Amino acid sequence: MAMEVMNSYGSYAMQYMTGNSTASGTKKKDTEQTAETANSSKSKSTADYASELEKLVPSVDFGVGSSVSSAKSGKTLTINPQLLKKMQNDPAQEKETKELIRGVESAMNLIDSITKASGWTCVYKHSYIDENGKYHSVGHYRNDFMINMSDKLREERRVNSEKLIEKAKEKAAKREEELKESLEEKEVEKGEESTAYNKAEQILKEKMADSKDGTIYLYDTDIKPIIEAIKEDETGKAAAKKQTQVGSNLDLQV
């Protein structure tokens, strides 16, 4: 009888352990599936987030990577994947990086406008924002007419460019002084008179004048001042708009 009880208990214990093991296995499987689903959702969310950022820079090819593009053609903006994660969890970082991305887009449009009007063609223009939110850039532009001209004509063109540079500097200095005296929105909104346009024109004209073979290179040290000038213009617009709204409210109260 004692042996029978032991056998019965042993059988019961074995069934319990088997059942418990099965339940544990099922639970573990469910947990793994849940984790897999969560990771899949997170991955999809990151991809969607990157797609949203892409809309901020329609003039270039947007991508996620760990370095600036090495392609010898095209225009790109690459963002480090670690920065993307940081942006999704840090509102301050997100705001700062989005402002930078918009600044890159505006700067590229300004540069394209000025270079095309001056007879220069973009060979490639690549931008990169690293894991710390720092901006890096490299660009190559060429002037086919200048490349094929004689040394004499090239020198004459350089002298004329220097004269234009001096005029551009004077114009930029005058515009800066005007902005200090007045923040009227209608003046800030004029692209040709904006601080950013003048800054971009000054930098590019100097590069073009210094070019001896019809090629120029633009780096982040050239682009950053333009982006900062764009921010100044946007700040001026916001201040002028606020001032206008305050004035309108006062008129309504009167």
Secondary structure, 3 states (H helix, E strand, C coil): CHHHHHHHHHHHHHHHHHHHHHHHHHHHHHHHHHHHHHHHHHHHHHHHHHHHHHCCCCCCEEEECCCCCCCCCEEEEEECHHHHHHHHHCHHHHHHHHHHHHHHHHHHHHHHHHHHHCCCEEEEEEEEECCCCCEEEEEEEECHHHHHCCHHHHHHHHHHHHHHHHHHHHHHHHHHHHHHHCCCHHHHCCHHHCHHHHHHHHHHHHHHHHCCCCEEEEEHHHHHHHHHHHHHHHHHHHHHHHHHHHHHHHHHHC
